């Protein structure tokens, strides 16, 4: 039998509290210090902890994407196709920096359904358009 456990992705940065607030605002979640660990802030949504932000004063912001390098680890934030433009405005308004926007090969007049950004500390994330039911999962099913 497997021992019950959970996991959380942790991003390192020099100033974790502002970055935790960025992701909490972007994801409609809350952020606060972890119990018994003043160097870790947790971003928590309806289904529980979704992201950790840890203080590392020596952390150098990553540069991504680099044309000569393979894709690096990044967050992929799922957004309903109908809300992608609004989610992009929110992300940029909160301090995200657009990294790349590709043209959708099927529609020359359309921007892609995958939009890349760097968060205020330089970590890569993507807003990815998905069907409505995937973007808004049943929280009771996820948490249970």
Buried (B, 14 or more C-beta within 10 A) or exposed (E): EEEEEEEBEBBBBBBBBBBBBBBBBBBEBEBEBBEEEEEBBBBBBEBEBBBBBBBBEEBEEBEBBEEEEEEEEBBEBBBBEEBBBEBBEBBEEBBBEEBEEEEEEEEEEEBBBBBBBBBBBBBBBBBBBBEEEEBEEEEEEEEE
